[in-house]
Amino acid sequence: MRPIIPRIALAGLALAVLATPSLAQDAYTQHQLGVLEAQQQMDRFRGVAQQNELNALSSQMQTERALQDLRRQRAGSDLPLATPWSSPVGGPEDVRIPDARLADSNARVRAILARDGR
């Protein structure tokens, strides 16, 4: 029985020696994997930060546009105000359209509307 114990010890020692390089490689591989995972997480954080920045800039632009619209509305219309109609004859109540001309105009309008199916 005596020779069996040294053989078992020798086999265990041989396995330990053979396993040591693979354990070292596993530790290195695990370290590299950890580094890659950390880089991926940093990339995700960077992407979220960029998306947040884009959203903030978009909101800021929308706010600026709304403020510009409000300023324009407060300042009044950009279009000049219509001037009251004036005629050398007088006001609009002084202008008369002859009955025949008005009837002719009405007939043309009705013909156009009938042609368009209204």
N, CA, C and O atoms as a MOPAC input file, in Angstrom:
PM7 MOZYME 1SCF
protein

 N      0.79700 1    -1.17400 1     0.00000 1
 C      0.00000 1     0.00000 1     0.00000 1
 C      0.84600 1     1.24700 1     0.00000 1
 O      0.40700 1     2.32800 1    -0.39300 1
 N      1.98400 1     1.08300 1     0.41900 1
 C      2.87700 1     2.21300 1     0.50800 1
 C      3.15200 1     2.84700 1    -0.85300 1
 O      3.15000 1     4.07500 1    -0.93900 1
 N      3.38400 1     2.10200 1    -1.89800 1
 C      3.66600 1     2.70800 1    -3.18300 1
 C      2.46400 1     3.43000 1    -3.79500 1
 O      2.67000 1     4.27300 1    -4.66800 1
 N      1.24400 1     3.15700 1    -3.39700 1
 C      0.07100 1     3.78400 1    -3.98500 1
 C     -0.03500 1     5.25200 1    -3.56400 1
 O     -0.38100 1     6.08600 1    -4.40100 1
 N      0.23500 1     5.59100 1    -2.36100 1
 C      0.11100 1     6.95400 1    -1.87100 1
 C      1.04400 1     7.89700 1    -2.63300 1
 O      0.60300 1     8.95600 1    -3.07900 1
 N      2.33100 1     7.53700 1    -2.79500 1
 C      3.17200 1     8.45000 1    -3.57900 1
 C      2.69300 1     8.58600 1    -5.01600 1
 O      2.83400 1     9.64900 1    -5.62100 1
 N      2.13300 1     7.52800 1    -5.56100 1
 C      1.63500 1     7.64500 1    -6.94300 1
 C      0.44400 1     8.60000 1    -7.00600 1
 O      0.34400 1     9.39900 1    -7.93800 1
 N     -0.44500 1     8.52800 1    -6.04100 1
 C     -1.60900 1     9.42500 1    -6.01300 1
 C     -1.14000 1    10.85700 1    -5.80500 1
 O     -1.64800 1    11.78000 1    -6.44200 1
 N     -0.18800 1    11.04200 1    -4.93100 1
 C      0.34700 1    12.38500 1    -4.67500 1
 C      1.04100 1    12.90900 1    -5.92000 1
 O      0.90700 1    14.08200 1    -6.26700 1
 N      1.77500 1    12.04700 1    -6.58300 1
 C      2.47000 1    12.45000 1    -7.80000 1
 C      1.47300 1    12.79500 1    -8.90100 1
 O      1.69800 1    13.74800 1    -9.64700 1
 N      0.39500 1    12.05700 1    -9.02200 1
 C     -0.62700 1    12.33600 1   -10.03300 1
 C     -1.33600 1    13.64500 1    -9.71900 1
 O     -1.63000 1    14.42700 1   -10.62300 1
 N     -1.61200 1    13.88700 1    -8.44500 1
 C     -2.23900 1    15.14900 1    -8.03900 1
 C     -1.32900 1    16.33200 1    -8.31600 1
 O     -1.78400 1    17.38600 1    -8.75900 1
 N     -0.04600 1    16.15400 1    -8.05200 1
 C      0.92600 1    17.21400 1    -8.32200 1
 C      1.03200 1    17.47100 1    -9.82000 1
 O      1.12300 1    18.62400 1   -10.24200 1
 N      1.02200 1    16.44000 1   -10.60900 1
 C      1.09000 1    16.59300 1   -12.06500 1
 C     -0.15100 1    17.31600 1   -12.58500 1
 O     -0.04800 1    18.17800 1   -13.45800 1
 N     -1.31000 1    16.97100 1   -12.05600 1
 C     -2.54000 1    17.65600 1   -12.47100 1
 C     -2.50600 1    19.12900 1   -12.08600 1
 O     -2.94400 1    19.98800 1   -12.85200 1
 N     -1.99300 1    19.41500 1   -10.91100 1
 C     -1.90000 1    20.80800 1   -10.46900 1
 C     -0.96800 1    21.60100 1   -11.36800 1
 O     -1.25800 1    22.74900 1   -11.70500 1
 N      0.13100 1    21.01000 1   -11.75300 1
 C      1.08800 1    21.69000 1   -12.63700 1
 C      0.47100 1    21.90700 1   -14.01100 1
 O      0.62600 1    22.97500 1   -14.60400 1
 N     -0.22200 1    20.90800 1   -14.51100 1
 C     -0.85200 1    21.04800 1   -15.81900 1
 C     -2.02900 1    22.02200 1   -15.78800 1
 O     -2.28300 1    22.69600 1   -16.78600 1
 N     -2.73800 1    22.11100 1   -14.69700 1
 C     -3.91000 1    22.97400 1   -14.59200 1
 C     -3.52400 1    24.43400 1   -14.37500 1
 O     -4.30700 1    25.32500 1   -14.70300 1
 N     -2.36700 1    24.69400 1   -13.84400 1
 C     -1.96600 1    26.05700 1   -13.51700 1
 C     -1.94000 1    26.96900 1   -14.74300 1
 O     -2.47300 1    28.07400 1   -14.64800 1
 N     -1.35900 1    26.59100 1   -15.89500 1
 C     -1.38900 1    27.50100 1   -17.04500 1
 C     -2.80900 1    27.77000 1   -17.54000 1
 O     -3.11200 1    28.88800 1   -17.95700 1
 N     -3.67700 1    26.76900 1   -17.49900 1
 C     -5.04500 1    27.00100 1   -17.96300 1
 C     -5.78800 1    27.91000 1   -16.99200 1
 O     -6.61900 1    28.71800 1   -17.40600 1
 N     -5.49000 1    27.77700 1   -15.69500 1
 C     -6.10200 1    28.67800 1   -14.73100 1
 C     -5.62000 1    30.10500 1   -14.96900 1
 O     -6.39800 1    31.05300 1   -14.85700 1
 N     -4.36200 1    30.25500 1   -15.29100 1
 C     -3.82200 1    31.59300 1   -15.56600 1
 C     -4.47100 1    32.14700 1   -16.83300 1
 O     -4.80800 1    33.32900 1   -16.89200 1
 N     -4.64500 1    31.30200 1   -17.83600 1
 C     -5.29700 1    31.75500 1   -19.05800 1
 C     -6.75200 1    32.10400 1   -18.78100 1
 O     -7.25500 1    33.08600 1   -19.32600 1
 N     -7.43300 1    31.33900 1   -17.96100 1
 C     -8.81300 1    31.63600 1   -17.61900 1
 C     -8.91200 1    32.97000 1   -16.88700 1
 O     -9.82600 1    33.75600 1   -17.13800 1
 N     -7.97400 1    33.22200 1   -15.98500 1
 C     -7.98700 1    34.50200 1   -15.26400 1
 C     -7.76900 1    35.66500 1   -16.24400 1
 O     -8.43900 1    36.69300 1   -16.14400 1
 N     -6.83800 1    35.50300 1   -17.18100 1
 C     -6.58100 1    36.54900 1   -18.17300 1
 C     -7.80800 1    36.75200 1   -19.06300 1
 O     -8.18100 1    37.88500 1   -19.36800 1
 N     -8.42900 1    35.64900 1   -19.47500 1
 C     -9.62600 1    35.72200 1   -20.31600 1
 C    -10.75800 1    36.40800 1   -19.55600 1
 O    -11.48000 1    37.23500 1   -20.11300 1
 N    -10.90700 1    36.05900 1   -18.28700 1
 C    -11.94600 1    36.69900 1   -17.47400 1
 C    -11.68400 1    38.19400 1   -17.32500 1
 O    -12.60600 1    39.00800 1   -17.37500 1
 N    -10.42200 1    38.53700 1   -17.14200 1
 C    -10.06200 1    39.96200 1   -17.02700 1
 C    -10.40200 1    40.70100 1   -18.32400 1
 O    -10.99500 1    41.77900 1   -18.28700 1
 N    -10.03300 1    40.13200 1   -19.45500 1
 C    -10.32200 1    40.75100 1   -20.75000 1
 C    -11.83300 1    40.87400 1   -20.96400 1
 O    -12.31800 1    41.88100 1   -21.47900 1
 N    -12.55600 1    39.84600 1   -20.56500 1
 C    -14.01300 1    39.87500 1   -20.68300 1
 C    -14.59300 1    40.99300 1   -19.81000 1
 O    -15.51400 1    41.69600 1   -20.22600 1
 N    -14.05800 1    41.15100 1   -18.61600 1
 C    -14.49800 1    42.23400 1   -17.73400 1
 C    -14.20600 1    43.60400 1   -18.33100 1
 O    -15.02300 1    44.51900 1   -18.23000 1
 N    -13.04300 1    43.73900 1   -18.95000 1
 C    -12.68600 1    45.01200 1   -19.59700 1
 C    -13.65200 1    45.31100 1   -20.74000 1
 O    -14.11600 1    46.44300 1   -20.87700 1
 N    -13.95700 1    44.31400 1   -21.55600 1
 C    -14.88800 1    44.51100 1   -22.67500 1
 C    -16.28700 1    44.87100 1   -22.18600 1
 O    -16.95000 1    45.73100 1   -22.76600 1
 N    -16.73100 1    44.21600 1   -21.12500 1
 C    -18.05200 1    44.53100 1   -20.58000 1
 C    -18.09300 1    45.95600 1   -20.03300 1
 O    -19.08900 1    46.66100 1   -20.19200 1
 N    -17.01100 1    46.37100 1   -19.39300 1
 C    -16.93900 1    47.74900 1   -18.88800 1
 C    -16.96800 1    48.74900 1   -20.04200 1
 O    -17.61500 1    49.79200 1   -19.94700 1
 N    -16.26600 1    48.43000 1   -21.13000 1
 C    -16.29000 1    49.32300 1   -22.30000 1
 C    -17.67900 1    49.39600 1   -22.90600 1
 O    -18.12500 1    50.47100 1   -23.30700 1
 N    -18.37000 1    48.26000 1   -22.97600 1
 C    -19.73500 1    48.25800 1   -23.50800 1
 C    -20.65800 1    49.09400 1   -22.63300 1
 O    -21.49700 1    49.83900 1   -23.14200 1
 N    -20.50800 1    48.97500 1   -21.33600 1
 C    -21.35400 1    49.75300 1   -20.43100 1
 C    -21.05900 1    51.24500 1   -20.58400 1
 O    -21.97900 1    52.06300 1   -20.57500 1
 N    -19.78500 1    51.59900 1   -20.72400 1
 C    -19.43700 1    53.01000 1   -20.93400 1
 C    -20.02100 1    53.52300 1   -22.25100 1
 O    -20.48600 1    54.66000 1   -22.32600 1
 N    -19.99500 1    52.68400 1   -23.28800 1
 C    -20.59700 1    53.07200 1   -24.56500 1
 C    -22.10000 1    53.29200 1   -24.42100 1
 O    -22.65400 1    54.22900 1   -24.99700 1
 N    -22.75600 1    52.42400 1   -23.65000 1
 C    -24.19800 1    52.59900 1   -23.42400 1
 C    -24.46900 1    53.90500 1   -22.67900 1
 O    -25.38100 1    54.65300 1   -23.03200 1
 N    -23.66700 1    54.17200 1   -21.64600 1
 C    -23.83400 1    55.42200 1   -20.89400 1
 C    -23.60600 1    56.62800 1   -21.78500 1
 O    -24.33300 1    57.61800 1   -21.70200 1
 N    -22.58700 1    56.54200 1   -22.64400 1
 C    -22.29100 1    57.64600 1   -23.56300 1
 C    -23.44000 1    57.85000 1   -24.54500 1
 O    -23.80100 1    58.98500 1   -24.85600 1
 N    -24.01300 1    56.75100 1   -25.03400 1
 C    -25.15100 1    56.83800 1   -25.94700 1
 C    -26.36500 1    57.46700 1   -25.28400 1
 O    -27.05600 1    58.28500 1   -25.89000 1
 N    -26.62500 1    57.08500 1   -24.03600 1
 C    -27.75300 1    57.67300 1   -23.30400 1
 C    -27.51700 1    59.16100 1   -23.08200 1
 O    -28.43800 1    59.96600 1   -23.21700 1
 N    -26.28000 1    59.52700 1   -22.73900 1
 C    -25.96400 1    60.94000 1   -22.52000 1
 C    -26.14200 1    61.74300 1   -23.80800 1
 O    -26.65700 1    62.86100 1   -23.77400 1
 N    -25.72600 1    61.18900 1   -24.92900 1
 C    -25.88900 1    61.88200 1   -26.21500 1
 C    -27.36200 1    62.02100 1   -26.56500 1
 O    -27.78500 1    63.07400 1   -27.04300 1
 N    -28.14600 1    60.98000 1   -26.33700 1
 C    -29.57900 1    61.04400 1   -26.62100 1
 C    -30.25000 1    62.10100 1   -25.75000 1
 O    -31.10500 1    62.85100 1   -26.22000 1
 N    -29.85500 1    62.15600 1   -24.47400 1
 C    -30.41100 1    63.17400 1   -23.58100 1
 C    -30.04000 1    64.57400 1   -24.05700 1
 O    -30.86400 1    65.48700 1   -24.00300 1
 N    -28.82000 1    64.74400 1   -24.51600 1
 C    -28.38500 1    66.05000 1   -25.01600 1
 C    -29.17300 1    66.45100 1   -26.26500 1
 O    -29.57500 1    67.60600 1   -26.40700 1
 N    -29.39000 1    65.49400 1   -27.16500 1
 C    -30.18000 1    65.77700 1   -28.37000 1
 C    -31.61300 1    66.15200 1   -28.01700 1
 O    -32.17800 1    67.08000 1   -28.59700 1
 N    -32.19800 1    65.43300 1   -27.06700 1
 C    -33.56300 1    65.75300 1   -26.64300 1
 C    -33.63900 1    67.14100 1   -26.02800 1
 O    -34.59300 1    67.88100 1   -26.26900 1
 N    -32.63100 1    67.49500 1   -25.23000 1
 C    -32.61600 1    68.82300 1   -24.60900 1
 C    -32.48300 1    69.91200 1   -25.67100 1
 O    -33.16100 1    70.93600 1   -25.59300 1
 N    -31.62000 1    69.70300 1   -26.65600 1
 C    -31.46300 1    70.69100 1   -27.72500 1
 C    -32.73500 1    70.82000 1   -28.55400 1
 O    -33.11800 1    71.92500 1   -28.93800 1
 N    -33.38700 1    69.70100 1   -28.83000 1
 C    -34.63600 1    69.74300 1   -29.58300 1
 C    -35.70400 1    70.51600 1   -28.81900 1
 O    -36.42100 1    71.33300 1   -29.39600 1
 N    -35.80300 1    70.25600 1   -27.52900 1
 C    -36.77800 1    70.98200 1   -26.71500 1
 C    -36.45500 1    72.46400 1   -26.65400 1
 O    -37.35300 1    73.30500 1   -26.67400 1
 N    -35.18800 1    72.77500 1   -26.58200 1
 C    -34.77000 1    74.18200 1   -26.54900 1
 C    -35.14200 1    74.88000 1   -27.85900 1
 O    -35.59800 1    76.02300 1   -27.84400 1
 N    -34.95000 1    74.20100 1   -28.98400 1
 C    -35.31400 1    74.78800 1   -30.27500 1
 C    -36.82300 1    75.01500 1   -30.36200 1
 O    -37.26700 1    76.06000 1   -30.84000 1
 N    -37.60600 1    74.05100 1   -29.90800 1
 C    -39.06100 1    74.19900 1   -29.93300 1
 C    -39.50000 1    75.36700 1   -29.05500 1
 O    -40.41400 1    76.11300 1   -29.40800 1
 N    -38.84600 1    75.51700 1   -27.91700 1
 C    -39.17900 1    76.62500 1   -27.01900 1
 C    -38.84600 1    77.95300 1   -27.67600 1
 O    -39.62600 1    78.90100 1   -27.59700 1
 N    -37.68200 1    78.02600 1   -28.32700 1
 C    -37.28800 1    79.27000 1   -29.00100 1
 C    -38.27000 1    79.62500 1   -30.12000 1
 O    -38.62700 1    80.79000 1   -30.28900 1
 N    -38.70300 1    78.62000 1   -30.88200 1
 C    -39.67700 1    78.87300 1   -31.95400 1
 C    -40.99600 1    79.38900 1   -31.37900 1
 O    -41.59300 1    80.32700 1   -31.90700 1
 N    -41.43500 1    78.76700 1   -30.29900 1
 C    -42.68700 1    79.20000 1   -29.67200 1
 C    -42.56200 1    80.62800 1   -29.15000 1
 O    -43.49300 1    81.42200 1   -29.27900 1
 N    -41.41900 1    80.95300 1   -28.56300 1
 C    -41.20800 1    82.32200 1   -28.07700 1
 C    -41.19600 1    83.32300 1   -29.22600 1
 O    -41.75200 1    84.41400 1   -29.10700 1
 N    -40.56700 1    82.95700 1   -30.32900 1
 C    -40.55800 1    83.85200 1   -31.49400 1
 C    -41.97200 1    84.06900 1   -32.01300 1
 O    -42.34500 1    85.19200 1   -32.35300 1
 N    -42.75900 1    83.00200 1   -32.07600 1
 C    -44.14900 1    83.14000 1   -32.52800 1
 C    -44.93600 1    84.06000 1   -31.60000 1
 O    -45.70600 1    84.90500 1   -32.05800 1
 N    -44.73900 1    83.89100 1   -30.29600 1
 C    -45.44000 1    84.75000 1   -29.34500 1
 C    -45.00400 1    86.20500 1   -29.47100 1
 O    -45.82400 1    87.11800 1   -29.37100 1
 N    -43.70700 1    86.41400 1   -29.68900 1
 C    -43.22400 1    87.79700 1   -29.86500 1
 C    -43.83700 1    88.42900 1   -31.11000 1
 O    -44.22500 1    89.59700 1   -31.10200 1
 N    -43.91800 1    87.63300 1   -32.18800 1
 C    -44.53300 1    88.16200 1   -33.41700 1
 C    -46.00100 1    88.48600 1   -33.19700 1
 O    -46.49200 1    89.51500 1   -33.66100 1
 N    -46.69400 1    87.61800 1   -32.49700 1
 C    -48.11000 1    87.86200 1   -32.23100 1
 C    -48.29600 1    89.09600 1   -31.34800 1
 O    -49.22000 1    89.88300 1   -31.55400 1
 N    -47.41800 1    89.25600 1   -30.37300 1
 C    -47.52900 1    90.39300 1   -29.47800 1
 C    -47.22500 1    91.69100 1   -30.22400 1
 O    -47.86000 1    92.71500 1   -29.96900 1
 N    -46.26300 1    91.65700 1   -31.13700 1
 C    -45.87800 1    92.85000 1   -31.88800 1
 C    -46.95400 1    93.22800 1   -32.90200 1
 O    -46.98800 1    94.36800 1   -33.36500 1
 N    -47.79500 1    92.33000 1   -33.23800 1
 C    -48.83400 1    92.59700 1   -34.22600 1
 C    -48.49800 1    91.89300 1   -35.52600 1
 O    -47.45100 1    91.26100 1   -35.66900 1
 N    -49.38800 1    92.01800 1   -36.43600 1
 C    -49.23800 1    91.34100 1   -37.71500 1
 C    -48.13400 1    91.98800 1   -38.53100 1
 O    -47.91500 1    93.19700 1   -38.45600 1
 N    -47.44300 1    91.17400 1   -39.30900 1
 C    -46.41800 1    91.69800 1   -40.20800 1
 C    -47.05500 1    92.35200 1   -41.43400 1
 O    -46.40900 1    93.12800 1   -42.13800 1
 N    -48.31400 1    92.03600 1   -41.68000 1
 C    -48.99700 1    92.58700 1   -42.84200 1
 C    -49.53300 1    93.97400 1   -42.49900 1
 O    -49.99100 1    94.20500 1   -41.38000 1
 N    -49.47700 1    94.88700 1   -43.44700 1
 C    -50.02700 1    96.21700 1   -43.16100 1
 C    -51.55200 1    96.13800 1   -43.02900 1
 O    -52.20300 1    95.31900 1   -43.67700 1
 N    -52.08500 1    96.97800 1   -42.20500 1
 C    -53.53500 1    97.00700 1   -42.03300 1
 C    -54.18600 1    97.54800 1   -43.29500 1
 O    -53.65000 1    98.43500 1   -43.95900 1
 N    -55.34000 1    97.00300 1   -43.60800 1
 C    -56.05900 1    97.45700 1   -44.79700 1
 C    -56.56800 1    98.87600 1   -44.57400 1
 O    -57.09100 1    99.21100 1   -43.51100 1
 N    -56.40600 1    99.68000 1   -45.58200 1
 C    -56.92100 1   101.04500 1   -45.48100 1
 C    -58.38600 1   101.03200 1   -45.89500 1
 O    -58.77700 1   100.25000 1   -46.76200 1
 N    -59.16400 1   101.85300 1   -45.31000 1
 C    -60.58300 1   101.89100 1   -45.69700 1
 C    -60.71700 1   102.22000 1   -47.18500 1
 O    -59.93400 1   102.98800 1   -47.74600 1
 N    -61.73200 1   101.61600 1   -47.80500 1
 C    -61.94500 1   101.83100 1   -49.23200 1
 C    -62.40000 1   103.25800 1   -49.46000 1
 O    -63.27400 1   103.78000 1   -48.76700 1
 N    -61.79700 1   103.85300 1   -50.42500 1
 C    -62.20600 1   105.22400 1   -50.72700 1
 C    -62.41900 1   105.36900 1   -52.22700 1
 O    -61.78800 1   104.68700 1   -53.03400 1
 N    -63.29300 1   106.24500 1   -52.56600 1
 C    -63.62500 1   106.48200 1   -53.96600 1
 C    -63.70800 1   107.98300 1   -54.19100 1
 O    -64.11100 1   108.73800 1   -53.30700 1
 N    -63.32000 1   108.39800 1   -55.38500 1
 C    -63.43900 1   109.83200 1   -55.64400 1
 C    -64.89200 1   110.29300 1   -55.61400 1
 O    -65.16000 1   111.47800 1   -55.41700 1
 N    -65.83800 1   109.36100 1   -55.80900 1
 C    -67.24800 1   109.71600 1   -55.81700 1
 C    -67.74200 1   109.93300 1   -54.39400 1
 O    -68.60300 1   110.77500 1   -54.13600 1
 N    -67.17700 1   109.15200 1   -53.47700 1
 C    -67.63900 1   109.22100 1   -52.09300 1
 C    -67.44200 1   107.87100 1   -51.45600 1
 O    -66.51800 1   107.15000 1   -51.83200 1
 N    -68.26200 1   107.50600 1   -50.52100 1
 C    -68.14900 1   106.23500 1   -49.83600 1
 C    -68.75200 1   105.10700 1   -50.63800 1
 O    -69.28900 1   105.34600 1   -51.72000 1
 N    -68.68000 1   103.87800 1   -50.14000 1
 C    -69.22000 1   102.72800 1   -50.86100 1
 C    -70.72300 1   102.81600 1   -51.08500 1
 O    -71.24500 1   102.23800 1   -52.03800 1
 N    -71.40300 1   103.51900 1   -50.23500 1
 C    -72.85700 1   103.61500 1   -50.42200 1
 C    -73.22400 1   104.45600 1   -51.63300 1
 O    -74.34800 1   104.36300 1   -52.12700 1
 N    -72.28200 1   105.29200 1   -52.13200 1
 C    -72.55700 1   106.12200 1   -53.30200 1
 C    -72.35800 1   105.37800 1   -54.61200 1
 O    -72.79700 1   105.85300 1   -55.65900 1
 N    -71.70700 1   104.22400 1   -54.57600 1
 C    -71.41000 1   103.48500 1   -55.80000 1
 C    -72.59000 1   102.56300 1   -56.09800 1
 O    -73.03900 1   101.80800 1   -55.23500 1
 N    -73.07600 1   102.63900 1   -57.31700 1
 C    -74.20500 1   101.80500 1   -57.74500 1
 C    -73.77000 1   100.95400 1   -58.93800 1
 O    -73.10600 1   101.43200 1   -59.85800 1
 N    -74.16100 1    99.68900 1   -58.89600 1
 C    -73.92600 1    98.81500 1   -60.04400 1
 C    -75.24100 1    98.72900 1   -60.78600 1
 O    -76.28100 1    98.45600 1   -60.18700 1
 N    -75.20200 1    98.96100 1   -62.08700 1
 C    -76.44700 1    98.87600 1   -62.85200 1
 C    -77.07200 1    97.49000 1   -62.71900 1
 O    -76.36300 1    96.48600 1   -62.66200 1
 N    -78.38300 1    97.44200 1   -62.67100 1
 C    -79.10800 1    96.19000 1   -62.46300 1
 C    -78.80200 1    95.14600 1   -63.52700 1
 O    -78.66800 1    93.96300 1   -63.21400 1
 N    -78.69200 1    95.57200 1   -64.78000 1
 C    -78.42000 1    94.62800 1   -65.86900 1
 C    -77.02900 1    94.00600 1   -65.69400 1
 O    -76.85700 1    92.80300 1   -65.89500 1
 N    -76.06000 1    94.80700 1   -65.32900 1
 C    -74.69700 1    94.31000 1   -65.14500 1
 C    -74.64500 1    93.35300 1   -63.95100 1
 O    -73.97500 1    92.32300 1   -64.02300 1
 N    -75.33000 1    93.66900 1   -62.87200 1
 C    -75.37100 1    92.80200 1   -61.70100 1
 C    -76.05400 1    91.47600 1   -62.02900 1
 O    -75.59300 1    90.42100 1   -61.59400 1
 N    -77.13000 1    91.51700 1   -62.77800 1
 C    -77.84200 1    90.29500 1   -63.16400 1
 C    -76.95900 1    89.42200 1   -64.05100 1
 O    -76.93800 1    88.20000 1   -63.90000 1
 N    -76.22300 1    90.05500 1   -64.98500 1
 C    -75.31600 1    89.31700 1   -65.86500 1
 C    -74.21600 1    88.63000 1   -65.04600 1
 O    -73.88200 1    87.47000 1   -65.29000 1
 N    -73.66500 1    89.35100 1   -64.08200 1
 C    -72.61900 1    88.78100 1   -63.22400 1
 C    -73.15800 1    87.60200 1   -62.40900 1
 O    -72.49600 1    86.56900 1   -62.30400 1
 N    -74.32900 1    87.74500 1   -61.84600 1
 C    -74.94400 1    86.66100 1   -61.08300 1
 C    -75.18400 1    85.43300 1   -61.95300 1
 O    -74.99300 1    84.30300 1   -61.50300 1
 N    -75.60200 1    85.65200 1   -63.19500 1
 C    -75.86300 1    84.53400 1   -64.12000 1
 C    -74.56200 1    83.79300 1   -64.42300 1
 O    -74.54500 1    82.56400 1   -64.48100 1
 N    -73.47900 1    84.53600 1   -64.61500 1
 C    -72.17900 1    83.87800 1   -64.88500 1
 C    -71.72400 1    83.05400 1   -63.68400 1
 O    -71.21300 1    81.94600 1   -63.84700 1
 N    -71.90900 1    83.59000 1   -62.48800 1
 C    -71.51000 1    82.85200 1   -61.28100 1
 C    -72.34000 1    81.58300 1   -61.14900 1
 O    -71.80000 1    80.52500 1   -60.82600 1
 N    -73.64400 1    81.67100 1   -61.39600 1
 C    -74.50000 1    80.48900 1   -61.29000 1
 C    -74.13100 1    79.44400 1   -62.33900 1
 O    -74.21600 1    78.24400 1   -62.07800 1
 N    -73.72600 1    79.89200 1   -63.51700 1
 C    -73.32800 1    78.95000 1   -64.57900 1
 C    -72.05000 1    78.21600 1   -64.19100 1
 O    -71.91900 1    77.01400 1   -64.42200 1
 N    -71.12300 1    78.94000 1   -63.60600 1
 C    -69.85100 1    78.30200 1   -63.18400 1
 C    -70.13300 1    77.29100 1   -62.07000 1
 O    -69.59400 1    76.18500 1   -62.08400 1
 N    -70.97500 1    77.66900 1   -61.10700 1
 C    -71.29900 1    76.75200 1   -60.02400 1
 C    -72.04200 1    75.52100 1   -60.53200 1
 O    -71.80100 1    74.41500 1   -60.04700 1
 N    -72.92800 1    75.69100 1   -61.48600 1
 C    -73.66800 1    74.56000 1   -62.04200 1
 C    -72.70400 1    73.63400 1   -62.80600 1
 O    -72.82000 1    72.41000 1   -62.73500 1
 N    -71.77700 1    74.22200 1   -63.51800 1
 C    -70.81200 1    73.42600 1   -64.28800 1
 C    -69.93000 1    72.59900 1   -63.35100 1
 O    -69.58400 1    71.46200 1   -63.67200 1
 N    -69.56500 1    73.16000 1   -62.19600 1
 C    -68.72400 1    72.46400 1   -61.23800 1
 C    -69.49400 1    71.47100 1   -60.39700 1
 O    -68.90300 1    70.73500 1   -59.60600 1
 N    -70.83500 1    71.44000 1   -60.56000 1
 C    -71.65900 1    70.48200 1   -59.84500 1
 C    -71.99500 1    70.90400 1   -58.42900 1
 O    -72.22600 1    70.05100 1   -57.57200 1
 N    -72.02600 1    72.16000 1   -58.17200 1
 C    -72.37400 1    72.62900 1   -56.82700 1
 C    -73.78000 1    73.05500 1   -56.71800 1
 O    -74.21700 1    73.47400 1   -55.64600 1

